[in-house]
Amino acid sequence: MVGKGFKVLIEEGAGAGASFSDDVYRKAGASIGSKEEAYKSNIILKIRAPSEKECEQFQEKSTLISLLYPAQNRSIVDALAKKQLTVFAMDCIPRVTRAQAYDVLSSMANISGYKAVIEAANHFGRFFTGQITAAGRVPPAKILVIGGGVAGLSSIGTAKAMGAIVRGFDTRSVVKEQVESLGAEFLEVKMEESGEGSGGYAKEMSKEFIEKEMELFAKQCKEVMD
């Protein structure tokens, strides 16, 4: 952005959680300032959706690019509209090939799926993979992953790489091939109802399907915990 002539201001300490110091941004040509200074910019790039209090600090008719979840944050949308902001809700970008470079949900979901398995392994208390030890055989861990989206597939791949026995479930039968390609067993509800929604996402299922789904989960959780 600096190379294209933009003046870039980074909030002090903004990159600390990702191990990027303020000096790294300075070397790239950015200035470092307070959050209040950053919010006076013409274009604001943010990760999380702003709070109503933060919306009050934005300049009128400026531009905000961030996650927003407008359906769940109507009051924030109204606050932004009141200040006549132009807003790009990154979570609303469709999952199509030409928009892939802007698909922040998939990028974050991939990290979340990986991290979930790492956290689970930390709490599990033994290896995920089977072991033959001097004290006898230790069986591999059994893992049930609910959801075959980006996060679910990331979890499945990570768990399989760590040697676990993995089972996956999704309401969309089209996901079966992807789950099985990662070496996991795909579980299905014995009921004729498609879970395919628009934009590559799952749709809300019927009450009857959800009841069958819960029965399947109860049975699988017993087997996983044995």
C-alpha positions in Angstrom: 0.0 0.0 0.0 2.9 2.4 0.8 4.3 1.6 -2.7 1.0 2.7 -4.2 1.1 6.0 -2.5 -1.1 5.4 0.5 -0.1 6.8 3.9 -0.4 3.8 6.3 -0.9 4.1 10.1 -0.8 1.0 12.3 -2.2 0.9 15.8 0.6 0.6 18.4 1.0 -3.1 19.4 -1.5 -4.3 16.8 0.8 -7.1 15.6 2.0 -8.3 19.0 -0.4 -11.2 19.1 1.0 -12.5 15.8 4.6 -11.8 16.8 5.0 -8.7 14.6 6.7 -5.8 16.4 5.9 -2.1 15.6 9.5 -1.9 14.1 8.6 -4.4 11.4 5.8 -2.1 10.3 8.0 1.0 10.5 10.6 -0.7 8.2 7.8 -1.5 5.7 7.0 2.3 5.6 4.1 2.5 8.0 3.7 5.0 10.9 2.7 3.8 14.4 0.0 5.6 16.3 -2.9 5.2 18.7 -6.2 3.5 18.0 -7.9 6.9 18.1 -5.5 8.3 15.4 -6.1 5.2 13.3 -9.9 5.6 13.4 -9.5 9.1 11.9 -8.3 7.5 8.6 -10.2 7.6 5.4 -9.9 3.8 5.0 -9.9 1.6 8.1 -8.8 -2.1 7.9 -9.9 -4.1 11.0 -10.2 -7.7 11.9 -13.1 -8.0 14.3 -16.4 -6.1 13.9 -16.3 -2.7 15.6 -18.3 -2.0 18.7 -20.9 0.7 18.8 -18.5 2.9 20.7 -15.8 2.4 18.1 -18.3 3.3 15.3 -18.7 6.7 17.0 -15.0 7.4 16.5 -14.9 6.8 12.7 -15.0 9.7 10.4 -18.1 10.4 8.4 -18.2 9.0 4.9 -15.0 6.9 5.5 -14.5 3.3 4.5 -14.4 0.3 6.8 -13.0 -3.1 5.7 -13.5 -5.8 8.4 -15.4 -8.8 9.5 -18.9 -7.6 10.4 -21.6 -10.3 10.6 -24.3 -7.8 9.7 -27.2 -10.3 10.3 -26.1 -10.6 14.0 -25.0 -7.0 14.5 -27.9 -4.9 13.3 -27.2 -2.1 15.9 -23.6 -1.8 14.6 -24.8 -1.7 11.0 -27.2 1.1 11.9 -24.4 3.0 13.7 -22.2 2.8 10.6 -25.1 3.8 8.4 -25.7 6.8 10.6 -22.1 8.0 9.9 -22.6 7.2 6.2 -19.6 4.8 6.1 -18.9 2.5 3.1 -18.4 -0.9 4.6 -16.9 -4.1 3.1 -18.0 -7.0 5.3 -15.3 -9.6 4.6 -17.5 -12.4 6.1 -20.1 -11.8 3.3 -17.8 -12.4 0.4 -19.1 -15.4 -1.6 -17.1 -18.6 -1.7 -16.3 -18.5 -5.5 -13.1 -19.0 -7.3 -12.6 -15.4 -8.3 -13.1 -14.2 -4.7 -10.8 -16.8 -3.2 -8.0 -14.3 -2.4 -10.4 -12.4 -0.1 -12.0 -15.5 1.6 -10.9 -14.7 5.2 -13.4 -17.1 6.7 -11.8 -20.1 5.0 -8.3 -18.9 6.0 -9.3 -18.5 9.7 -11.4 -21.7 9.7 -8.3 -23.7 8.4 -6.3 -22.3 11.3 -9.1 -23.0 13.8 -9.5 -26.6 12.7 -5.8 -27.3 13.1 -5.6 -25.5 16.4 -8.6 -27.4 17.8 -6.8 -30.8 17.3 -3.6 -29.5 18.8 -5.5 -28.2 21.9 -7.4 -31.6 22.1 -4.1 -33.5 22.0 -2.7 -31.3 24.8 -5.7 -32.3 27.0 -5.9 -35.9 25.9 -3.2 -37.2 28.1 -1.5 -39.7 25.7 -0.4 -40.2 22.1 -3.1 -40.0 19.4 -1.3 -42.7 17.4 -1.2 -46.3 18.7 1.9 -47.3 20.6 3.6 -50.6 21.4 5.4 -50.1 24.7 7.2 -52.2 27.4 3.9 -52.1 29.4 1.8 -53.3 26.4 -0.2 -51.9 23.5 -1.8 -48.5 23.7 -4.6 -48.1 21.1 -4.9 -45.0 18.9 -7.3 -42.2 19.9 -10.7 -42.2 18.3 -11.9 -38.7 17.2 -15.3 -37.6 16.0 -15.3 -34.4 13.9 -18.7 -32.8 13.4 -18.9 -30.6 10.3 -17.0 -31.1 7.0 -16.4 -27.5 6.1 -12.9 -25.9 6.0 -12.4 -26.1 9.8 -13.7 -29.7 9.9 -11.5 -30.9 7.1 -8.5 -29.2 8.6 -9.2 -31.0 11.9 -9.6 -34.4 10.1 -6.4 -34.0 8.2 -4.5 -32.9 11.3 -5.9 -35.7 13.5 -5.1 -38.4 10.8 -1.6 -37.1 10.5 -1.2 -37.5 14.2 -2.3 -41.2 13.9 -5.8 -41.1 15.3 -8.8 -43.0 14.1 -11.1 -40.3 12.7 -14.8 -40.2 11.9 -16.4 -37.2 10.3 -20.0 -36.0 9.8 -21.7 -33.4 7.8 -25.3 -32.9 6.7 -24.1 -32.4 3.1 -23.5 -35.7 1.4 -21.2 -34.0 -1.2 -18.6 -33.7 1.6 -18.3 -37.5 1.9 -15.7 -37.8 -0.8 -13.6 -35.0 0.8 -13.7 -36.6 4.2 -12.9 -40.1 2.9 -10.0 -38.7 0.8 -8.4 -37.6 4.1 -8.6 -41.2 5.4 -11.6 -40.7 7.8 -14.8 -42.6 7.9 -17.9 -40.6 6.8 -21.0 -41.0 9.0 -24.5 -40.5 7.6 -28.0 -40.2 9.0 -30.3 -42.8 7.4 -32.8 -40.3 6.2 -33.4 -38.8 2.7 -32.8 -35.0 3.2 -30.2 -32.9 1.5 -28.2 -30.5 3.6 -27.0 -28.5 0.6 -27.5 -24.7 1.0 -26.4 -21.7 -1.1 -22.8 -20.5 -1.5 -21.3 -23.8 -0.5 -22.8 -23.7 3.0 -25.1 -26.1 4.8 -28.8 -25.3 5.2 -30.9 -25.6 8.3 -32.2 -29.2 8.6 -35.7 -30.4 9.7 -36.6 -31.3 13.3 -36.8 -35.0 12.3 -33.3 -34.9 10.8 -31.8 -33.2 13.8 -33.4 -35.8 16.1 -31.8 -38.6 14.0 -28.5 -36.7 14.0 -28.5 -36.5 17.8 -29.1 -40.3 18.0 -26.1 -40.8 15.8 -23.9 -38.5 17.8 -24.9 -40.2 21.1 -24.0 -43.6 19.7 -20.7 -42.4 18.2 -19.7 -40.6 21.3 -20.1 -43.8 23.3 -17.9 -45.6 20.8 -15.3 -42.8 20.6 -15.0 -42.8 24.4 -14.6 -46.6 24.8 
